Amino acid sequence: MSKRKQHAPEFKAKVALEALKGEATVSELASRFGVHPTMINQWKRALLDGASGVFERGGRKTPVIDEDQVRDLHAKIGELAVANSFLERKLKPWGGK
């Protein structure tokens, strides 16, 4: 079973810009870059949809931090650390760390 290819954002942008130029057909671009024509159309559409965000004032938006989620994740880390140390102590007699 093969794993899907993961393409870098730079590669996607390059292919989408080539598609927008219109100098070659989508089929030609697909064979040249080794991707499916449907992917090129999706990347081109995503580029057009997201292009307006480049010109918004204020630059990039700061990520919203959910304090409740952070607190829950810290609690889960603590639980896992306790369980890990417990298992580490119990496995020592059987040649564990």
C-alpha positions in Angstrom: 0.0 0.0 0.0 1.5 3.3 -1.0 1.4 6.5 1.0 0.2 9.7 -0.6 2.7 12.3 -1.7 3.1 15.3 0.5 4.0 18.4 -1.6 5.7 21.4 -0.1 3.7 24.7 -0.1 6.4 26.3 -2.3 5.9 23.5 -4.9 2.1 23.9 -4.9 2.4 27.7 -5.3 4.9 27.3 -8.2 2.6 24.8 -10.0 -0.5 27.0 -9.4 1.3 30.1 -10.7 2.3 28.2 -13.8 -1.3 27.2 -14.3 -2.5 30.8 -13.9 0.0 32.0 -16.5 -1.9 29.9 -19.1 1.2 29.2 -21.2 0.7 25.5 -20.9 -2.4 23.3 -20.5 -3.1 21.7 -17.2 -2.4 18.3 -18.7 1.0 19.5 -19.8 1.8 20.9 -16.4 0.6 17.6 -14.8 3.0 15.6 -16.8 5.8 18.1 -16.3 5.5 18.3 -12.5 4.2 14.7 -12.0 0.9 15.5 -10.3 -2.7 14.9 -11.2 -4.5 17.6 -13.2 -7.2 17.7 -10.5 -4.6 18.7 -7.9 -3.4 21.5 -10.1 -6.9 22.8 -10.4 -7.4 22.6 -6.7 -4.1 24.4 -6.0 -5.0 27.1 -8.5 -8.4 27.6 -6.9 -6.8 27.8 -3.4 -4.3 30.3 -4.7 -7.0 32.5 -6.1 -9.2 32.2 -3.0 -6.3 33.1 -0.6 -4.7 35.8 -2.7 -6.8 38.6 -1.2 -5.4 37.7 2.3 -1.9 38.8 1.1 -3.1 42.4 0.8 -5.0 42.7 4.1 -3.8 45.4 6.5 -2.2 44.3 9.8 -0.2 41.4 8.3 -0.6 38.0 9.8 -3.2 37.4 12.4 -2.0 36.3 15.8 -3.1 32.8 16.8 -5.9 32.5 19.3 -4.8 30.6 22.4 -7.6 28.7 24.2 -6.6 28.8 27.9 -9.0 25.9 28.8 -7.5 23.7 26.2 -3.9 24.5 27.3 -4.9 23.7 30.9 -6.4 20.4 29.9 -3.3 19.5 27.8 -1.0 20.3 30.7 -3.1 18.1 33.0 -2.9 15.3 30.4 0.9 15.7 30.2 1.1 15.4 34.0 -1.0 12.2 34.0 1.1 10.7 31.3 4.3 11.6 33.1 3.1 9.9 36.2 2.0 6.8 34.3 5.3 6.7 32.5 7.4 6.8 35.7 5.1 4.2 37.3 5.6 1.8 34.4 9.4 2.5 34.4 9.6 1.5 38.0 7.5 -1.6 37.5 9.6 -2.8 34.5 13.0 -2.5 36.2 12.8 -6.0 37.7 12.4 -7.5 34.1 15.4 -5.7 32.6 13.8 -2.5 31.7 15.6 0.8 31.8 
